[in-house]
Amino acid sequence: MNEIKIFCPATIANLNCGFDILGLCLDVIGDEMIIRKSSNKGIKITKIEGANLPIETKKNVAGVAGLALIENLDLDFGFEIEIYKNIKAGSGIGSSSASAAGAVYGINELLDRPFTKIELVYFAMKGEVIASGSEHADNVAPCLLGGFTLIRGYNPLDIVEIKSPNSLYAIVLHPHIEIKTADARAVIQPMIPLQSAITQTGNLGGLIAGLYTNDYDLIGRSLTDVIVEPFRKHLIPHFDDVKNSALQNGALGSGISGAGPSIFALCKGKEKAKKVANAMKKSFLSTNIKFDIHVSQINSEGTKTIMN
Ligand code: ADP
């Protein structure tokens, strides 16, 4: 195989009580990439469509993640990458992660899979440094693996795939505003009260148990964040109204996707998800800020080949 076309999905990280550790994979939004072997060593990004992003290998997460993967392999050839972006950078649904995950997935396939998907997370994280300044896996893990993923720890990297019910749907409302990462970080408190830690860990345990046992009520009761959302939500206009409209219309929970500005909700079943999406849309329309809204099943496959 010399060329591969792949789909790299959008993801929701910072799932309420799973701040920094729990993410999920979407299936209706994602980028496409074409990766091909080249007689020139190294990695060259030859095309980017749909976004204005750096094409220099070392300034693009796809290039950096790909280089991390091939660094210790003694290859006498290299790779060309074409990126077709659908996920807007800075939307809070893992735009950079999709490129990082796509690059390592595609290269690994063209090399006949020297690494497992879980091992690929390590290389994709290296690409994330370009986007956010740190090696974090909370978007690249669900993007590569699909489903819900838990980052149990980084030293060593320990990723747990979390079983989840089939009829869970996610809604993502993406307001077209920019939240600077520095601002999103600055509002987070470096220390948290013991009571907040107890509440958050109780909810996290409840959420994981609910996902494993298909207990939607428990999932709903647990989808709460007392540590970050209370401070970050002020950066997103109309956040409380959108969240309340989702909950009043039957969503299991709602919160900030990634560092925002996207707002997500989780629902049981497609009909309920459509109803909740309509309510969120109606609520946000009063802001006059442009937005997109997506209703998506949980994508259990993650990054995948669409043509080779
Ligand atoms: P979000 O997770 O909020 O969607 P990201 O964390 O993906 O946003 O950050 C996007 C940042 O990463 C932008 O500053 C963008 O310029 C940079 N970046 C570098 N390469 C890429 C790429 N291939 N795709 C998307 N963003 C990239």
Boltz pocket constraint, residues with backbone or C-beta under 6 A from the ligand:
constraints:
  - pocket:
      binder: B
      contacts: [[A, 52], [A, 53], [A, 54], [A, 59], [A, 60], [A, 61], [A, 62], [A, 83], [A, 87], [A, 88], [A, 89], [A, 90], [A, 91], [A, 92], [A, 93], [A, 94], [A, 95], [A, 96], [A, 97], [A, 99], [A, 100], [A, 130], [A, 131], [A, 132], [A, 258], [A, 259], [A, 260]]
      max_distance: 6.0
